[in-house]
Amino acid sequence: MKISITDKGSGIAHQFAKAIGAKIEGRYIYIPESKGSGYITGFSWGNELRMMIRYYHLKEDVFIERTNELAEGQEDVVFLLSGIFPSPVQPQVQLSAEQVNVLICMHAVSSVMAMPSNTSFGSITIAVSRQYLRSLFGKIQHPIVESILVSKDNFVFETAISPEMIKTASEMLHQPVPESLENHYYKLKCEELLCHIFALLLQREAVPASSMHISDIKAIYAIKAHLHLHLAEAPNVATLAKTSNMSEPKLRKLFKQTFGKGIFEYYQTVRMQEAAKLLKEKRFTVSEVGYQLGFTNLSHFSRVFEQHIGMKPKKYSVG
């Protein structure tokens, strides 16, 4: 199912709801049973801050072609926290999980949002005006923060979901206050999430961010997708640079700038996250997981796993 939507600054939730025949009750948009299950909800605080919670799954693939037409001078930054909620449906329904991360980018670009069928979506999107962001974080001196607050160039940063973010998001999903206080409560929680995101960004090297053309962003994300699809093969940076039409130094710099990790470090992190998933959720043995992910030496696999996960794979699998 393909949907074309134009966002003029108020978000796309209601247009999306209309396109799929969703029922709107108050601030909730309920996915019709014929299309899946779950809901979308959110709040808007004028032009300075908007928030949307997606907590649903779909029975068919949906592709949204999104064009943004913001008011003159309106510069919004989008923080998309994906995979921050548990699956919205019963455990017996087998669903794929969306990638768990925080994506930070400028709002004023056209984009395609792909929502595959039988995938659990549990995310929070926060759109913030730069003026409001500067009122919150303008005194912080760090190159990445400065890029987010003032850069005229395209940028994209991605970071992990921290335990603190998961705790805050859980409080938003099961909010404890009366309806009359919801508006104020959710605004505070949005600011709390932004604080946790900036706290992670401040841990990165204080290196000035290079400008990124939209083609650079697409190339970096194509490499990310390649790494996720080939976890049993160590990345060859020379080959990746050639296929992305970049020099090796440029590729290394832009990749680390975007994800906060070098290519091999990022690959190894994702590889161990997949190992943990196979051990805990799929109940594979340690040797099955090690060999599946390209290790020929299980002792080496055990050491790498412990470095990333904090315990040996055998202990993790029975924990």
N, C-alpha and C positions, 0 to 999 in steps of 0.2 A: 504494500500500500504506500503510495507516494503522496505527500501533502506539501503544498507550497504555502508558506506563511510569511507575512511581512510584519516585523516587530517595529512599531513606531515609538517604542520607549516604555510600554506598559507590560511587556512580556508576551508570551505566546500561549499560555495555558488555556485560555478560553477559546482561542481559535483551534487549538489542538482538540479540545473537548468537542467542539461543534463538528469537526471533521470525522471523529470516530463515533459520534452519537452518544457521548457520555452524559450522565445526569448530573446537574449542578444543584447542590443543596448547601446554601450559605457559602462558606469559603471552601467547601470540598467539591471536587469533581470526581465522581465515581466512575471507574472503567466499567462499561457494560459487560455482563457475563459472556455475551457472544464474542467479545474481543479480548477477554482476560479477566483480571481481578485486581483490586486495590484502588488507590486514589491518588489525586494530586491536590495539594493545598498550598496556601501561601499568604503573604502579607505584603503590602506596599506602604512605604512611608514617603509619599511624594516622589520627587525625582532623585532624592539622595540615596535611597536604600530600598531594595526589593528582595524578597526571598521566596523560593518555591521548593516544596518538598515533593519528590516523586517516590511513591511507594507502591509499586504495582508490577505485574507481568502481563505480557501480551501474547495472544495465540497466533498472531501473524507478524511478519516483518513489517516495520514501519520506517519509512525514510522521510525526514522532514527537510525540505529545502527552505532554509531560513534566510531572509534578507532583512537587514537592520536599517531602519531609516530614523535615526535619532535626531532630535531637535538640534539646531545649530548651537555649537558650544557644549553640547552634552557629551561628556567623555566618561563612559562607564567602564569599570573593570569588573570582570566576571570571575567568581571563585566557584568552581564546580567540584563538590566533594562527592565522589562516586563510590558506591559500595559501602556506605557508612552505616547502613541499617541491615539487619538480618533479612532473610527471605520473607516476603509478605504473604506467602501461601503455606499450606500444610506441608510438613516434611516429606510426606509420601509422594508428592508431586516433584518429579525430577526437573530441576531448572538449572541452567548455567548461571554462573555468577558474573556480574560485570567486574571489570578491573577496578581495584581499590586504589584510589589516588586522589590528589587535589590538583586540578588544572586551573591555572591563572592566566588570563589573557584579556586583551581589549575586546569590548563588546562590539565595536563598530566594524565588523567584518561579516560578509555573507558566509554561511556555512551549511554543511549537510550533517544532520543528526541521524545516525543509524541506530535503530532500536530493534535488535534481532528478536525473533519469536522465542518463547520458552526461556527467556532470560529474566532473572530477578533484578529489578531496578530499585535501589534504595539510596537516593541521593538528595543532597541539598544544594541548590544553586543560589548564590548571593550576588546580586548586581549592585555595585556601589559607585556613586559619582566620585570622581577624583577629588573634588573639593571636600567632600565628606571624609574620604580616606585621609586627606592631608590634615584635616582637623583632628583625626585620631592618632595618626602615625607620622605627622610631618616633621617631628623633632628627631626622628631616628636617623642616624647617619650610617647608612650601609648602601653600597651600590645597587643591590637588587631591589631594596625598598625604594630607593630613589627612581629606579627605572619604572616601577609600578606606579609611582606617584606623579612623575613628570615627563617620562620619555615620550617623544613624538614618534618614535619608531615602533613597528610591530614587535611584540615580545610574547613569549610563552614560557611559563615556568611550571614545572610539575614537581610535587613533593608527596611524601607518604601521608597516610592517615594515621595520626597519633592516638594513643589511648585516651588522651585528654579530649580530643575531638569526638571520639566515639561516645564518651561519657556525656558530653554536652549535647550531642545529637540525640542520644537516648532520652535525655530530659525534654528535648523538643518534641519527640515522638509521643511521649507519655507525660505531657505537661501537667503540673500539679496545681495550677492556679485557676480561679474562677474566670468565666468567659469575659467578664468586664476588665480583667487585667491581662488578657492574652496579648493584646497589641503591644503593650509595654514589655511584657515578658519575652516575646519572640525577638523584639528589637535588641534587648540586652543579650539574648543568646546568640544572635547574629554577630554582635560585636565581640562576644566571647570567642566564637569560632574564628573570627578574623585575627584575634590576639594569638590563638594557638597556631594559626597558619604562619603569621609573621615570626613567631618564636622559632619555628623550624627554619624559615628562610634566613634568619639571623645566624644560624649555625654554619651557613655556607661561607666559603672563602670570600673575603671582601675584595673581589676583583670586578672592575667595571664591566658591565654587560655590553656585548657587541650587538649592533642592530641586526635584525633578521628579516630578510625578504620573505614573502609568503611562500616562495619556492623552497627556501631553506627550512622553514617550519614543516612543510610537507615531506621533505627529504628526511629530516630528523625523525619524524613519526613513522615513516616507512621503515627506517632502520630499527626503531623500537619494535614495530610489528614483526620484523624479520627475527629479531632476537627472541621474542616470545614464541615464535613458531619453530625455532631451531635450538632448543635448549640442550640438545645432546651434542652440539657442535660449537666449539669455541669460536668467537667472532674473529674474522680476518679484517683488520681495520683498513688495510690497503685496498682490498676488494670492495668493502663498504664505501670507502671514499670515492672509488672509481664509479660505482653504480649511482652514487648520489651527486656526481659532478662537483665534488669538493676536493680541496687539498686535504691531506691527512691532518695537518695542524688545525685547519678551520673546522673540520668535522669533530675532532676531539674537543675543541673549545666550545662549539655550539652545543654539542651533546651534553657536556658537563654543565654548561650554563643552564640548559633546559631542565635537566634531571638531578643536578647536584652530585652526580657520580660520573666517573669515567665509564667508557663503554664496557670494559671487561668487568669492572666492579658492579655495574648495573646488571649485566648479564648474570653474574654469579649470584647476586641478590635474588633476582627473579627465579633463577634455577633452584635455589634453596627453598624459596617460598613454594614452588611447585613440588619439591621433594617432601616438604612438611605436609602439604595437602594430600599427596599420594599415600603417605604413611598413616595419616590420621583419618581421612575421609574414605579413601579407597581400600585401606587396610592391606596395602602391598607390603611385602617383606623389605627389609633394609637392602638386601642384595638385589631384589627386583627393581627397586627405585634407583639404586646406584647405577646399575647397568642401563636402565632405561634413559637415564640422564647423561649417559656418555662416559661414566667413570669406569676405568678398568681396574682400579685399585680401590677396594672398599675401605681400606684404612684411610686413604686420602679423602674419600667421600665423607667418612665419619668426622675427620678433622675440619673440613670445610663447613659441614653442616653445623657442627658445634660452634664454630666462629660466628655464624650468622644467626642461628636459632637459640643458642645459649645452652644446649645440652646435646648429648650424643643421640643419633637417630634411633637407636634401640630403645633408650629410655623414653624418648619423645613418643614413640609409637605405642607404648603401653601406659603412658601417663593419662 
